[in-house]
Amino acid sequence: MENVQKTYTDFHERKHSKHVYPTEWVIRTILGKYPNLHLNTGSYKNSKILDLGFGDCRNMPLLNNCDFDIYGVDISDEIVTLGKKTLTELGISATLKRGVNANIPFDENYFDFLLACHSCYYVDKDTTFNDNLKEIFRVQKSGAFFIASLPAPNNFILKDCKRLDKGHVIITNDIYGLRNGYIFKTFEDEEEIIKTFSPYFKNITICKCEDNFWGVQINFFIVVANKI
Ligand SMILES: C[S@@+](CC[C@H](N)C(=O)[O-])C[C@H]1O[C@@H](n2cnc3c(N)ncnc32)[C@H](O)[C@@H]1O
């Protein structure tokens, strides 16, 4: 196993807790009404959704309340086992599997929705962000919704990062000590997101969140788009 994968596995094993609450931007996006957001909240029931990089399953209670048919992928067997334990405790049923952004263990044209909450920009060794996008495209049905967050400039996680090719960076100064050594794909602005996504996705809408929680600057873009 790669060192970077071990760090996240250890983190989830240490952190397993009763506090499993959805992320605010996911609640706003899945349930909210905004002029530039074109999600159809009436279409969730029995739709297949993949929670890519599901972590501690925090978004699954919300997905379950919306009556989605839930699937999840994360990077190690240990994270999958912990996720199953959490979901059993919560009384939620979902199919969880081990996989990575560039290699998702599902058939093509499978999902109606794909949620990537702070996860699709993790780029594995010998792959690029474009490989992740191609793989997400592969497993989605035509017209399916892709809902994702992406790091925006001056996010705390990017401090002192080492710049690589085409917006890829190596994280070196994560104040939580968790992601050092990981490769992320970063985006300068909305224009770059549209250019990168448009070979695979249409109806690309983007918003930007800039929060500061007690000194931690969290800047990210949210993208909602449909597979071509
Ligand atoms: C910041 S956490 C987000 C977790 C969860 N989506 C949430 O909202 O709390 C990033 C997650 O991505 C997973 N991850 C790391 N590298 C990945 C990869 N190459 N492919 C898929 N998931 C990855 C990590 O194990 C971790 O669970």
The ligand as an SDF file (V2000), in Angstrom:
LIG
                    3D

 27 29  0  0  0  0  0  0  0  0999 V2000
  -11.0830   15.1180    2.5660 C   0  0  0  0  0  0  0  0  0  0  0  0
  -11.5940   13.4400    2.6550 S   0  0  0  0  0  0  0  0  0  0  0  0
  -13.3300   13.5920    2.2370 C   0  0  0  0  0  0  0  0  0  0  0  0
  -14.1320   12.4390    2.7210 C   0  0  0  0  0  0  0  0  0  0  0  0
  -15.6400   12.5570    2.5290 C   0  0  0  0  0  0  0  0  0  0  0  0
  -15.9990   12.6410    1.1260 N   0  0  0  0  0  0  0  0  0  0  0  0
  -16.1950   13.7350    3.2860 C   0  0  0  0  0  0  0  0  0  0  0  0
  -16.8680   14.5630    2.6920 O   0  0  0  0  0  0  0  0  0  0  0  0
  -15.9570   13.8300    4.4930 O   0  0  0  0  0  0  0  0  0  0  0  0
  -10.8850   12.7180    1.1880 C   0  0  0  0  0  0  0  0  0  0  0  0
  -11.2610   11.2630    0.9800 C   0  0  0  0  0  0  0  0  0  0  0  0
  -10.7450   10.8720   -0.3010 O   0  0  0  0  0  0  0  0  0  0  0  0
  -10.1430    9.6110   -0.1740 C   0  0  0  0  0  0  0  0  0  0  0  0
   -9.1040    9.4840   -1.2040 N   0  0  0  0  0  0  0  0  0  0  0  0
   -7.7890    9.7580   -1.1330 C   0  0  0  0  0  0  0  0  0  0  0  0
   -7.1770    9.4780   -2.2890 N   0  0  0  0  0  0  0  0  0  0  0  0
   -8.1280    9.0300   -3.1220 C   0  0  0  0  0  0  0  0  0  0  0  0
   -8.1240    8.5420   -4.4720 C   0  0  0  0  0  0  0  0  0  0  0  0
   -7.0130    8.5020   -5.1930 N   0  0  0  0  0  0  0  0  0  0  0  0
   -9.2830    8.1190   -5.0130 N   0  0  0  0  0  0  0  0  0  0  0  0
  -10.4430    8.1430   -4.2820 C   0  0  0  0  0  0  0  0  0  0  0  0
  -10.5130    8.6040   -3.0070 N   0  0  0  0  0  0  0  0  0  0  0  0
   -9.3730    9.0380   -2.4440 C   0  0  0  0  0  0  0  0  0  0  0  0
   -9.5900    9.5630    1.2400 C   0  0  0  0  0  0  0  0  0  0  0  0
   -9.4130    8.2440    1.7070 O   0  0  0  0  0  0  0  0  0  0  0  0
  -10.6580   10.3260    2.0030 C   0  0  0  0  0  0  0  0  0  0  0  0
  -11.6480    9.4720    2.5230 O   0  0  0  0  0  0  0  0  0  0  0  0
  1  2  1  0
  2  3  1  0
  2 10  1  0
  3  4  1  0
  4  5  1  0
  5  6  1  0
  5  7  1  0
  7  8  2  0
  7  9  1  0
 10 11  1  0
 11 12  1  0
 11 26  1  0
 12 13  1  0
 13 14  1  0
 13 24  1  0
 14 15  1  0
 14 23  1  0
 15 16  2  0
 16 17  1  0
 17 18  1  0
 17 23  2  0
 18 19  1  0
 18 20  2  0
 20 21  1  0
 21 22  2  0
 22 23  1  0
 24 25  1  0
 24 26  1  0
 26 27  1  0
M  CHG  2   2   1   9  -1
M  END
$$$$
